[in-house]
Amino acid sequence: MAHSLSAKKRVRQNAKRKTINRARKSQVKTQIKRFEDALSTADPQTAEQQYRLLVKKLDKTAATSTMHKKTAARKKSRLARKLNVLKAKHA
């Protein structure tokens, strides 16, 4: 248990940041699931719309250092590849 005032404050800050970071990561995961559902329906327009929302969410999460910028970039790249495969099938 923390004894000094600054250590106690740090414990409070860490708990608050943890809940915020968990919520952001959960939102990203939810958006990824929505995008993958849109891919499974084989509708390029819906998938494109969901991908844009996903990219926005990933960029915001990476900007707040909840997620590393390169991790977000890697996820965007992999999911963009799936989107491009779907577009190629419907072209």
Secondary structure by P-SEA (a helix, b strand, c coil): ccccaaaaaaaaaaaaaaaaaaaaaaaaaaaaaaaaaaaaaccaaaaaaaaaaaaaaaaaaaaaccccaaaaaaaaaaaaaaaaaaaaaac
